[in-house]
Amino acid sequence: MFDLSGYGDPGFFNAFAKKHGSAPGFSFFADGLEGFNKLRSGFKADLADPRGGLTGKMRAADLIKPIDTAQLKAWDERLPALAQLPEVSSDGQVCMLPFDRGRTGLVCRTDLVESDIDLKVLADPATAPVMAGRPS
């Protein structure tokens, strides 16, 4: 598994370790660009978790291959809208399994926003003066 270092926490793979008798092997990167460059330089990984919107760039560089979703028991249980994202699938091929949505922080002056507070308000120009966000 080639991923950010925080995902090496056993809490993420206890079920895997219990089923297979050991934890998966890991190699870590600090950010998406480092991960991209390591793969581009020839590092081989069975499974990688691209970050920072780099999936398209990795596909263009032929660093990731399509996934056969027929082999994934829970593929139909994921949110259907996620499968339509360009980072997940294009040209009829799925190259990424969306399994998390990052750690997006949201700060809002509730005394100035009258609508429900969710990530949609970040895209609303009317709330821009009272919103602050930091994408993962």
C-alpha positions as CSV (number, residue, x, y, z in Angstrom):
1,M,0.0,0.0,0.0
2,F,1.4,3.4,-1.1
3,D,-0.3,6.1,1.0
4,L,0.1,9.1,3.3
5,S,1.8,8.2,6.5
6,G,-1.3,8.7,8.7
7,Y,-3.0,5.7,7.1
8,G,-0.5,3.3,8.6
9,D,-2.5,3.4,11.9
10,P,-3.7,-0.1,12.6
11,G,-7.2,1.2,13.2
12,F,-7.5,1.4,9.4
13,F,-6.7,-2.2,8.6
14,N,-7.5,-4.3,11.7
15,A,-10.1,-6.3,9.8
16,F,-7.5,-7.0,7.0
17,A,-4.9,-8.1,9.5
18,K,-7.3,-10.4,11.3
19,K,-8.4,-12.0,8.1
20,H,-5.0,-12.4,6.5
21,G,-2.8,-12.9,9.6
22,S,-0.7,-9.7,9.1
23,A,-0.9,-6.1,8.3
24,P,-0.5,-4.9,4.7
25,G,3.0,-3.7,3.6
26,F,3.2,0.1,3.4
27,S,5.4,2.7,1.8
28,F,4.5,6.3,2.6
29,F,4.6,9.7,1.0
30,A,4.2,13.2,2.6
31,D,1.9,14.7,-0.1
32,G,0.4,13.9,-3.5
33,L,3.2,15.4,-5.5
34,E,5.8,13.4,-3.7
35,G,3.7,10.2,-4.3
36,F,3.4,11.1,-8.0
37,N,7.1,11.7,-8.4
38,K,8.0,8.5,-6.6
39,L,5.7,6.4,-8.9
40,R,6.9,8.3,-12.0
41,S,10.5,7.5,-11.0
42,G,9.7,3.7,-11.2
43,F,8.5,2.8,-7.7
44,K,6.0,-0.1,-8.0
45,A,3.0,-0.5,-5.7
46,D,0.1,-2.9,-5.8
47,L,-2.2,-0.2,-4.4
48,A,-1.8,3.5,-4.3
49,D,-3.9,6.3,-2.8
50,P,-3.4,9.4,-5.0
51,R,-3.9,12.7,-3.3
52,G,-4.4,16.3,-4.3
53,G,-6.4,15.7,-7.4
54,L,-3.5,13.8,-9.0
55,T,-5.5,10.9,-10.3
56,G,-5.9,12.4,-13.8
57,K,-2.2,13.3,-14.0
58,M,-1.3,9.8,-12.9
59,R,-3.6,8.3,-15.6
60,A,-2.1,10.6,-18.2
61,A,1.4,9.4,-17.2
62,D,0.2,5.8,-17.3
63,L,1.1,5.3,-13.6
64,I,-2.3,3.7,-12.7
65,K,-4.3,1.1,-14.4
66,P,-8.1,0.6,-14.6
67,I,-9.8,-1.4,-11.9
68,D,-12.0,-4.4,-12.6
69,T,-15.0,-3.4,-10.5
70,A,-16.6,-6.9,-11.0
71,Q,-14.0,-8.2,-8.5
72,L,-15.1,-5.7,-5.8
73,K,-17.9,-7.2,-3.7
74,A,-18.9,-3.8,-2.3
75,W,-18.6,-1.7,-5.5
76,D,-22.4,-1.3,-5.7
77,E,-22.5,-0.1,-2.1
78,R,-20.5,3.1,-2.7
79,L,-22.2,6.4,-3.4
80,P,-23.2,6.3,-7.1
81,A,-22.4,10.0,-7.5
82,L,-18.7,9.3,-6.5
83,A,-18.3,6.8,-9.4
84,Q,-19.2,9.6,-11.9
85,L,-16.4,11.9,-10.7
86,P,-13.7,12.4,-13.4
87,E,-11.0,11.4,-10.9
88,V,-12.8,8.1,-10.5
89,S,-13.8,7.1,-14.0
90,S,-13.5,8.3,-17.5
91,D,-13.8,6.7,-20.9
92,G,-15.7,3.9,-19.3
93,Q,-12.8,2.9,-17.1
94,V,-12.6,3.1,-13.3
95,C,-9.2,4.0,-12.1
96,M,-9.9,4.9,-8.5
97,L,-12.0,3.5,-5.7
98,P,-13.4,6.4,-3.7
99,F,-13.2,5.3,-0.1
100,D,-12.7,8.6,1.8
101,R,-13.5,12.2,1.3
102,G,-10.5,13.9,2.9
103,R,-10.4,16.2,5.9
104,T,-12.0,19.4,4.8
105,G,-12.2,22.0,7.5
106,L,-15.0,24.6,7.6
107,V,-15.2,27.7,9.7
108,C,-18.3,29.9,9.5
109,R,-19.7,33.0,11.3
110,T,-23.1,31.6,12.2
111,D,-24.3,35.0,13.1
112,L,-23.9,36.0,9.4
113,V,-25.0,32.9,7.5
114,E,-28.8,32.2,7.5
115,S,-28.8,29.0,5.5
116,D,-28.0,25.5,6.6
117,I,-24.3,25.2,7.1
118,D,-22.6,22.6,4.9
119,L,-19.9,22.4,2.3
120,K,-22.3,23.7,-0.4
121,V,-22.2,27.2,1.2
122,L,-18.5,27.3,0.3
123,A,-19.5,27.5,-3.4
124,D,-22.1,30.3,-2.8
125,P,-20.7,33.7,-3.7
126,A,-23.1,35.3,-1.3
127,T,-21.4,33.6,1.7
128,A,-17.8,34.2,0.5
129,P,-17.2,37.2,2.8
130,V,-18.1,35.1,5.9
131,M,-16.6,31.7,5.1
132,A,-13.2,30.2,5.4
133,G,-12.2,26.7,4.2
134,R,-9.1,24.6,3.8
135,P,-9.4,21.6,1.5
136,S,-7.6,18.4,2.4
